[in-house]
Amino acid sequence: MEPSLRTLLDGVLDYAGMFPPAELPLAAAIENYLDYLHERDAWMLGRFIVPAVRLGELTPYHERLLGFSPRAKVIALGRGGADVASLCDALRADLAAMALMHQALDGRVPVDVLETRVPATLLSDEKFLRDITSIQATAPMPVTLYFEAQPEGANPEGSLLRAIAALAKVRASGALERTGFKLRCGGVVAGAFPSVDLVASVIAACRDGQVPLKCTAGLHHPVRRFHESVGTEMHGFINVFAAGVFAHALGTESKLLALVLADEEAEAFHIEGQALAWRGLRVTSPQIAAARQALMIGFGSCSVEEPREDMQALHWA
């Protein structure tokens, strides 16, 4: 594998085997994750994603997880809520469950990332965000929060961009520094897949606001393609992460990022040595690494085999 591609995809894939469309039982999903950690492609693997309410069910696997320390890591998926009171109560409960598991694993297997859904209007409310700061501070270990804003109203893109802007403003003030934005890139129906313009706008907004970005759902394949199972084009994870790297390293604007995201030709992405290029845009491995650390954090997928097999078919892995 070319060094630039390895840098782009190092630890990028958080395994979400319990979630659609795979929807595996917890036991099967955690066994898969532990098996994947044995394999030669384990370098591409990030964290195991589990609902916060089910963290206690991982107790029988503690010793095996510890055996993979420090590579094994866990993400808790929060309960979420529809209003301020329910969201704050859920966050307190999620953090308490995480603290118990973090302590049980002696901190050697990090359980320090929480992802939770929030209505976009609430995430746009700076007062709500500052209330979250005080709750986050009660955790006995540092916890990073990723907010998945649920698009609302007649202008879903606008609702997401307002949420990112509010999060950026609060982060810039010194509060909620350990936070980021989570973008849903697909699902099991065509309507769950956002347009390339929306994804491009979110990437550019997170870049401009210095807000770390995670993606989830729909990113099973490296390059954008039409998929009969959902009746629409599915975003490619190479498209998305290349666009993010170009945005961070080159200041590429959203209109051009949308073209990167929309490209269905694998040959358009040139991966050679320490460089990654797309139709005239070019970045180096150090630029890729900086973008991954600051902006393009990773993505969740219920499949490890599909991304790996597609990469092999393209002779990229």
C-alpha positions in Angstrom: 0.0 0.0 0.0 1.2 3.5 -0.9 2.3 5.5 2.2 -0.1 8.4 1.4 -3.1 6.0 1.4 -2.0 4.4 4.6 -1.8 7.9 6.2 -5.2 8.8 4.9 -6.9 5.6 6.3 -4.9 4.9 9.4 -7.3 4.1 12.2 -10.1 5.6 10.1 -12.8 3.0 10.4 -14.9 2.7 13.6 -16.7 -0.7 13.6 -20.5 -0.4 14.0 -21.5 -4.0 13.5 -24.4 -3.7 15.8 -26.1 -1.1 13.7 -28.0 -1.2 10.3 -27.8 -2.7 7.9 -25.7 -5.4 9.6 -27.5 -5.2 13.0 -25.5 -8.0 14.6 -26.0 -9.1 18.2 -23.5 -7.5 20.5 -21.7 -10.8 21.1 -21.2 -11.3 17.3 -20.1 -7.7 16.8 -17.5 -7.7 19.5 -16.2 -11.0 18.4 -15.8 -9.6 14.9 -14.0 -6.6 16.3 -11.5 -8.7 18.3 -10.9 -10.9 15.2 -10.3 -7.8 13.0 -7.7 -6.6 15.5 -5.7 -9.8 14.7 -5.7 -9.3 11.0 -3.1 -7.6 8.8 -5.4 -4.7 8.0 -6.0 -3.9 11.7 -4.1 -0.6 11.2 -7.2 0.7 9.4 -9.5 -0.1 12.4 -10.5 2.4 14.9 -12.9 1.9 17.8 -15.8 -0.5 18.6 -19.1 1.4 18.7 -21.6 0.3 21.3 -24.8 1.9 22.8 -24.0 3.6 26.1 -26.9 1.7 27.7 -25.2 -1.6 26.8 -21.7 -0.9 27.9 -22.2 -3.2 30.9 -22.7 -6.2 28.5 -19.0 -5.9 27.5 -17.9 -7.2 30.9 -17.3 -10.8 29.7 -14.9 -9.3 27.1 -12.8 -7.1 29.3 -9.8 -9.4 29.5 -9.7 -9.9 25.8 -10.0 -6.2 25.1 -7.2 -5.6 27.6 -5.1 -8.1 25.6 -5.3 -5.7 22.6 -4.4 -2.6 24.7 -3.7 0.1 23.5 -5.2 -0.7 20.0 -8.6 -1.7 21.3 -10.9 1.4 22.0 -14.6 1.9 22.5 -17.0 4.6 21.4 -20.3 4.9 23.3 -23.4 5.9 21.3 -25.5 8.1 23.5 -29.2 7.9 24.2 -29.9 11.4 22.8 -33.1 13.3 23.5 -35.6 15.7 22.0 -35.3 18.6 24.4 -32.8 20.2 26.8 -33.9 18.3 29.9 -33.9 14.9 28.3 -30.6 15.4 26.5 -28.9 16.6 29.7 -30.3 13.7 31.7 -29.2 11.3 29.0 -25.7 12.8 28.8 -25.3 12.4 32.6 -26.4 8.7 32.4 -24.1 8.0 29.4 -21.1 9.6 31.1 -21.7 7.6 34.3 -21.9 4.3 32.3 -18.7 5.2 30.4 -16.9 6.0 33.7 -17.8 2.6 35.1 -16.4 0.8 32.1 -13.3 3.1 31.9 -12.5 2.3 35.5 -13.2 -1.5 35.0 -10.6 -1.5 32.2 -8.2 0.5 34.2 -8.1 3.2 31.5 -6.0 0.9 29.3 -8.8 0.5 26.8 -10.1 4.0 26.3 -13.9 4.5 26.7 -13.6 8.3 26.3 -15.6 9.2 23.1 -19.4 9.7 23.2 -21.4 10.3 20.1 -25.0 11.5 20.5 -27.9 12.9 18.3 -29.1 16.4 19.0 -31.8 18.4 17.1 -30.1 21.0 15.0 -32.0 23.8 16.6 -30.6 22.9 20.0 -27.1 22.5 18.8 -27.4 26.0 17.4 -28.2 27.3 20.9 -25.1 28.6 22.6 -26.7 28.5 26.0 -27.4 24.8 25.6 -23.8 24.1 24.5 -22.5 25.9 27.6 -24.8 23.8 29.8 -23.2 20.8 28.2 -19.8 22.1 29.2 -20.6 21.8 32.9 -22.0 18.2 32.5 -19.0 17.1 30.4 -16.7 18.4 33.2 -18.3 16.0 35.7 -16.8 13.0 34.0 -13.8 11.5 36.0 -11.8 11.2 32.8 -11.5 13.4 29.7 -14.4 12.7 27.3 -14.7 13.8 23.7 -18.3 14.5 22.5 -19.4 14.3 18.9 -22.8 15.8 18.2 -24.9 14.5 15.3 -27.3 17.3 14.4 -30.6 16.1 13.1 -31.5 18.3 10.1 -34.7 20.3 10.5 -37.1 22.5 8.5 -37.3 23.4 4.9 -33.5 24.1 4.7 -31.8 21.1 6.2 -28.3 22.3 5.0 -28.8 25.7 6.7 -29.8 24.0 10.0 -26.6 22.0 10.0 -24.4 24.9 9.1 -26.0 27.0 11.9 -25.3 24.2 14.3 -21.6 24.0 13.2 -21.3 27.8 13.5 -22.6 27.8 17.1 -20.3 24.9 18.0 -17.4 26.6 16.5 -18.1 29.8 18.4 -18.3 28.1 21.8 -15.2 26.1 21.0 -13.3 29.3 20.1 -14.3 30.7 23.5 -12.3 27.9 25.2 -15.4 25.9 26.2 -16.2 22.4 24.7 -12.7 22.0 23.3 -13.2 18.3 23.3 -16.1 18.2 20.9 -16.8 17.7 17.3 -19.5 17.4 14.7 -20.8 14.1 13.3 -22.3 13.9 9.8 -24.7 11.1 8.7 -23.7 10.2 5.1 -26.3 7.5 4.3 -28.6 4.8 5.6 -30.8 2.0 4.3 -33.0 4.2 2.1 -32.2 6.7 -0.6 -33.5 9.7 1.4 -30.9 9.1 4.1 -28.0 10.0 1.7 -27.2 13.8 1.8 -26.3 15.5 -1.5 -22.7 16.1 -2.4 -23.3 19.9 -2.0 -24.5 19.4 1.6 -21.5 17.2 2.5 -19.1 19.7 0.8 -20.7 22.6 2.8 -20.3 20.7 6.1 -16.7 19.9 5.4 -16.0 23.5 4.5 -17.9 24.8 7.5 -16.0 22.4 9.9 -12.7 23.5 8.3 -13.5 27.2 8.7 -14.8 26.8 12.2 -11.9 24.4 13.3 -14.5 21.8 14.3 -13.4 18.1 14.1 -15.6 16.1 11.8 -16.7 12.5 12.0 -18.9 10.7 9.5 -21.2 7.7 9.8 -23.4 5.4 7.7 -23.3 4.7 4.0 -19.5 4.8 3.6 -19.0 1.1 2.6 -17.1 1.7 -0.6 -14.0 3.7 -1.4 -15.4 5.5 -4.5 -18.8 6.9 -5.0 -21.2 4.6 -6.9 -24.8 3.8 -7.6 -26.1 1.0 -5.4 -29.2 -0.9 -6.3 -30.0 -1.9 -2.6 -30.8 1.8 -1.8 -31.6 3.1 -5.3 -29.2 6.0 -5.2 -25.5 6.9 -5.3 -23.5 6.1 -2.1 -20.7 8.4 -1.0 -17.2 6.9 -1.2 -15.0 7.2 1.8 -12.0 8.0 -0.4 -14.0 10.8 -2.0 -15.1 12.2 1.4 -11.7 12.0 3.1 -9.8 13.3 0.1 -12.2 16.2 -0.1 -11.6 16.9 3.6 -7.8 16.7 3.2 -8.0 19.1 0.2 -10.2 21.5 2.3 -7.8 21.5 5.2 -4.5 21.6 3.4 -5.4 23.7 0.3 -8.3 25.8 1.5 -10.4 24.2 -1.3 -13.9 25.8 -1.5 -17.1 23.8 -1.2 -18.0 24.0 -5.0 -14.8 22.2 -5.9 -15.1 19.9 -2.9 -18.5 18.8 -4.3 -16.9 17.8 -7.5 -14.4 15.6 -5.6 -17.3 14.0 -3.7 -19.3 13.4 -6.9 -16.5 11.7 -8.9 -17.3 8.1 -9.6 -14.0 7.3 -11.4 -11.4 5.6 -9.3 -8.8 6.5 -11.8 -9.3 10.2 -11.0 -7.6 9.6 -7.6 -3.9 9.2 -8.0 -2.3 7.6 -5.0 1.5 7.2 -5.3 4.3 7.3 -2.8 3.8 10.2 -0.4 1.2 12.0 -2.5 -2.5 11.9 -3.1 -3.9 13.8 -6.1 -7.3 14.4 -7.8 -7.6 16.2 -11.1 -4.9 18.8 -10.4 -5.3 19.0 -6.6 -2.4 17.4 -4.8 -1.4 16.9 -1.1 1.5 15.1 0.6 1.5 12.6 3.5 2.3 15.3 6.1 -0.6 17.4 4.9 -2.8 14.3 5.0 -1.7 13.5 8.5 -2.4 17.1 9.7 -5.9 17.0 8.1 -6.7 13.7 9.7 -5.7 14.9 13.1 -7.5 18.3 13.0 -10.5 17.8 10.7 -11.2 14.4 9.2 -11.3 12.1 12.3 -12.9 8.9 11.0 -16.1 7.2 10.0 -18.3 4.5 11.4 -19.2 1.4 9.3 -21.1 -1.8 10.0 -18.8 -3.6 7.6 -15.0 -4.0 7.5 -15.0 -6.6 4.7 -16.7 -4.4 2.1 -14.2 -1.5 2.3 -11.3 -3.9 2.4 -12.5 -6.0 -0.5 -13.2 -2.9 -2.7 -9.7 -1.5 -1.9 -8.2 -4.8 -3.0 -10.2 -4.9 -6.2 -8.8 -1.4 -7.0 -5.3 -2.7 -6.2 -5.0 0.0 -3.5 -4.5 -2.6 -0.7 
